[in-house]
Amino acid sequence: MKIVVCDDSTEDLAEIGELLEKYKESNAGAKFEVVQFTDSSALYEKIQEGRLGDIYILDMIMSDKTGIDIGSLIRNTDERSVIIYITSSDDYALEAYGVRAVRYLLKPVREELFFEALDYAVSDAAKVIKDAEYEVKTKEGIVSVPYSRIEYIENYSRILNVWLTDGKTIQSIFIRKSFDDAVKEISGDKNFMQVHKSFLVNLNYVDKLASGNIVMQSGRNIPVSRTRAADVKKEYLMFVSEQYRQGDGGK
């Protein structure tokens, strides 16, 4: 596991480095590599080259690229990495939520809050590394797809279309079982919700609820059954609230 830290204050960067070492010493099973940056532009360029870390600990206000600039770039290329912000201002909490940061900590950082944030981040990153997979029976054979790559699953005339976050689609062979049975296992994951008799969506990629449908971050519109509308709204708001609580818990 790799942790990337970026702060243009060498003093703050050193403090975070010391906290990471203390965390490792107090958690015998913690194994991670730490890479530090004081130049946010240099980190930005590195991320453009490809996935750099499993966990990012970022300052928000930096001289060139801001923490939001970097977080947005990470999310444009990598849905899996975990982001923690450590900053001197609480003015950017909503923007941090927009890139799905798991914690937003204020300087000076309290050790217990930092350790709690890292506990969550390490656990979350480990789950991503061991991401559950959904098996699709296709004409070419069984294709295993990580849950985190699935935007939504559609049932069309007893053929499953598994829409991925990169815009691609995996199509199943004809299924004899019901759609409910076909998605039974994945629908038990807290990130997924069946919003229609023929659609299961990944809540992480929902942009907004609209009248009678859900708008995904890709721009695709997913119908919501009238009989499910109230429950869909309730469950989605609960999901968003939980995500916000996790991302705002360090304030």
C-alpha positions in Angstrom: 0.0 0.0 0.0 1.3 3.5 -0.9 0.4 6.7 0.8 1.1 10.0 -1.0 1.4 13.2 1.0 1.4 16.7 -0.4 1.9 19.9 1.5 3.8 23.0 0.4 4.8 23.6 4.1 7.9 21.6 4.8 7.1 21.9 8.5 3.6 20.5 8.1 4.9 17.8 5.8 7.4 16.7 8.4 4.7 16.7 11.1 2.5 14.4 8.9 5.5 12.2 8.3 6.1 11.8 12.0 2.4 11.0 12.6 2.6 8.3 9.9 5.6 6.8 11.6 3.9 6.8 15.0 0.9 5.2 13.4 3.0 2.4 11.9 4.8 1.8 15.2 1.5 1.6 17.1 -0.1 -0.7 14.5 2.1 -3.8 14.0 0.2 -4.9 11.0 0.4 -1.6 9.1 2.6 -1.9 6.1 2.8 1.1 3.7 5.2 3.2 1.7 5.1 7.0 2.0 5.9 9.3 -0.8 6.0 13.1 -0.1 5.6 16.1 -2.3 6.0 19.8 -1.4 5.4 20.9 -5.1 1.7 20.3 -5.9 2.4 20.8 -9.6 4.9 18.0 -9.6 2.4 15.7 -7.9 -0.3 16.8 -10.4 2.0 15.8 -13.3 2.9 12.5 -11.7 -0.8 11.6 -11.3 -1.4 12.4 -15.0 1.1 9.7 -15.8 -0.9 7.1 -14.0 -2.2 5.8 -10.6 0.4 6.8 -8.0 -1.0 5.9 -4.6 -3.7 4.0 -2.7 -4.2 6.9 -0.1 -3.6 10.6 -0.7 -3.2 13.0 2.2 -3.4 16.5 0.8 -3.2 20.1 1.9 -6.0 22.2 0.5 -4.4 25.6 0.0 -1.2 25.4 -2.0 0.7 27.9 -4.1 0.0 26.3 -7.5 -2.4 23.4 -7.8 -4.9 23.3 -5.0 -6.0 20.2 -3.1 -9.2 20.2 -5.0 -7.3 20.4 -8.3 -5.4 17.3 -7.4 -8.4 15.5 -5.9 -10.5 16.2 -9.1 -7.7 14.8 -11.2 -7.5 11.7 -9.1 -11.2 11.1 -9.4 -11.1 11.7 -13.2 -8.6 8.8 -13.6 -9.0 6.7 -10.4 -12.3 6.0 -8.6 -10.6 3.7 -6.0 -8.0 5.8 -4.2 -8.8 7.2 -0.8 -8.4 11.0 -0.2 -7.8 12.8 3.2 -7.6 16.6 3.4 -5.6 18.3 6.1 -5.9 22.1 5.9 -6.0 25.3 7.9 -9.4 26.3 6.6 -12.9 24.7 6.8 -14.1 26.7 3.8 -13.6 23.9 1.4 -15.5 21.0 3.1 -18.2 20.9 0.4 -15.6 20.8 -2.4 -13.8 18.0 -0.5 -17.1 16.1 -0.4 -17.4 16.6 -4.2 -14.2 14.5 -4.8 -15.4 12.0 -2.2 -12.7 12.7 0.5 -13.2 10.4 3.5 -11.9 12.9 6.0 -11.4 16.7 6.3 -9.0 17.5 9.2 -8.1 21.0 10.4 -4.5 22.0 11.3 -3.0 21.6 13.8 -3.9 18.0 13.5 -4.8 16.1 16.6 -3.1 12.7 16.8 -6.2 10.8 17.7 -8.2 12.3 14.8 -5.4 11.6 12.4 -5.1 8.0 13.6 -8.9 7.5 13.3 -8.8 8.9 9.8 -5.9 6.7 8.8 -7.7 3.6 10.3 -10.6 4.3 8.0 -8.5 5.1 5.0 -6.3 2.0 5.4 -9.3 -0.2 5.9 -11.1 1.3 2.8 -8.0 1.0 0.6 -7.5 -2.6 1.7 -11.1 -3.3 0.6 -10.5 -1.7 -2.7 -7.4 -3.9 -3.2 -9.6 -6.9 -2.5 -12.5 -5.5 -4.5 -15.4 -7.9 -4.8 -16.2 -8.9 -8.3 -19.4 -9.5 -10.3 -19.4 -12.5 -12.7 -21.0 -12.0 -16.1 -21.6 -15.0 -18.3 -20.9 -13.8 -21.8 -20.6 -15.6 -25.2 -16.9 -15.6 -24.7 -17.0 -17.0 -21.2 -17.2 -15.7 -17.7 -16.0 -12.1 -17.2 -15.3 -10.9 -13.6 -15.8 -7.2 -13.0 -14.8 -5.4 -9.8 -17.9 -3.8 -8.1 -16.1 -0.4 -8.2 -16.0 -0.4 -12.0 -19.7 -1.0 -12.4 -21.9 2.2 -12.9 -25.2 0.3 -13.3 -26.6 -3.0 -14.5 -29.6 -3.1 -16.9 -31.9 -6.0 -17.7 -33.0 -5.8 -21.4 -35.1 -8.7 -22.6 -33.4 -11.1 -20.2 -29.9 -10.0 -21.3 -27.8 -8.1 -18.7 -25.9 -5.0 -19.9 -23.3 -4.2 -17.3 -22.3 -0.5 -17.8 -18.8 0.3 -16.6 -17.3 3.6 -15.4 -15.0 3.8 -18.4 -18.0 3.9 -20.8 -17.7 0.3 -21.9 -20.5 -2.3 -21.6 -20.3 -6.1 -20.9 -23.3 -8.0 -22.3 -24.4 -11.3 -20.8 -25.9 -14.3 -22.6 -29.7 -14.9 -22.2 -30.5 -15.4 -18.5 -33.2 -17.8 -17.4 -33.4 -16.5 -13.8 -35.1 -13.3 -12.8 -33.2 -10.0 -12.7 -33.7 -9.9 -8.9 -31.9 -13.3 -8.6 -29.2 -12.3 -11.2 -28.2 -9.3 -9.0 -29.0 -10.8 -5.6 -25.4 -10.9 -4.4 -24.3 -7.5 -5.6 -27.5 -5.8 -4.5 -26.6 -6.7 -0.9 -23.6 -4.4 -1.2 -24.4 -1.0 0.5 -23.2 0.9 -2.6 -25.8 -0.6 -4.9 -29.6 -0.1 -5.0 -32.3 -1.5 -7.3 -34.3 1.5 -8.5 -36.4 -0.2 -11.1 -37.4 -3.8 -11.9 -34.7 -3.7 -14.6 -32.0 -1.4 -13.2 -29.5 -1.7 -10.4 -27.2 1.4 -9.8 -24.0 2.1 -8.0 -24.8 5.0 -5.7 -21.2 6.2 -5.9 -21.8 7.3 -9.5 -25.2 9.0 -9.0 -25.1 12.7 -9.9 -28.6 13.6 -8.8 -32.2 12.5 -8.3 -34.6 14.0 -10.8 -38.4 13.6 -11.3 -38.9 9.9 -12.2 -35.3 9.1 -12.9 -31.7 9.2 -11.6 -29.0 11.1 -13.5 -25.6 9.3 -13.3 -22.3 11.1 -13.4 -21.8 9.9 -16.9 -25.0 11.8 -17.9 -27.0 8.6 -18.4 -30.6 8.7 -17.2 -31.9 5.7 -15.2 -35.7 5.3 -14.7 -37.1 5.0 -11.2 -40.2 2.9 -10.7 -43.1 4.9 -9.2 -43.6 2.2 -6.6 -40.0 2.5 -5.5 -39.6 6.3 -5.8 -40.1 7.1 -2.1 -37.7 4.3 -1.0 -35.1 5.3 -3.6 -35.1 8.9 -2.4 -34.9 7.8 1.3 -32.1 5.3 0.7 -30.1 7.7 -1.5 -30.3 10.5 1.0 -29.2 8.2 3.7 -26.3 7.1 1.6 -25.3 10.7 0.8 -25.6 11.6 4.5 -23.4 8.7 5.5 -20.8 9.6 2.9 -20.8 13.2 4.1 -20.6 12.2 7.7 -17.5 10.1 6.9 -15.9 12.9 4.9 -16.8 15.5 7.4 -16.1 13.5 10.6 -12.7 15.0 11.3 -13.9 18.6 11.6 
